[in-house]
Amino acid sequence: MGGVPGDRGVVGAAAGMALGFAGWFGGFGAFLLVGALGALGWLAGHLVDRGTGLREFLDELAGGGGDGPRP
């Protein structure tokens, strides 16, 4: 995140409040859905911040070096 100290704390508090509201009003299923979508959003933001494309990230996860097709 940006260069302002405390940004992550504010984002974490907002995420916690969103999960709390989802759990209170929507039940446990909504809590899990909001948590999973929040994790995907965090991952996408992290990849954008690093300048990594989705294909590069998936290649790293699969253990390939991105040098071409694997045997």
N, C-alpha and C positions, 0 to 999 in steps of 0.2 A: 504494500500500500504506500501511499504518499509519504512525504517527509515530515508531516505534522505529528509530533509525539502524541500518543494516545489514540491514534486512528484505529488501531486494532482493538483497543478496549471498547471503543464506541461501536465498532462493527460487531464485536463479540456480544456486547450487551443487546444490540438490536436483534441479533440472531437468537439469543436466548429468549428474548421477549416474544419473537415470532413463534418459536417452538412452544413456549408456554401457552400462548393464545391458541395455537393449533391443538395442543393437548387438552386444554380446558373446553374449548367449544366443539372440537371435532373428534375427540377421543384419541385412543392410542394409534389407530391407523393413520390419522391425519398427522400426528406427531412424527411418526416414522417417515411419511411422505415428505413433510417439510424438511426433516433432517436430511433425507437422501438428496432432495433437490438442492438444498443448501450446500451439501458436500460437492455435488457436481458443479455448482456455480463457483465454489471456491477453487476447485481444480481448474476450471476454465480460466478464471482470473489469474491463477498462478502461472498457467502456461503462457498466457498473454504477457504477463509481467516479465517472464524469462525470455520471451521471444521464441518459444518452442512451438512448432506446429503440432497438430494432433497426430499426424503420421509419424513424425520423429518420436513423439512420446510413446506411441504404441510400439514402435520398433525397439525402443529402449526397454519397454516392459517385456517384450517377447525375447529379449536377449540378442537380437540382431543388431548389427552395427549400422544398418541402413546402407550397406554397400551393394545392395541388389537382392535378388531373390535368394532365399535360403534353400539348401539342398533338401 
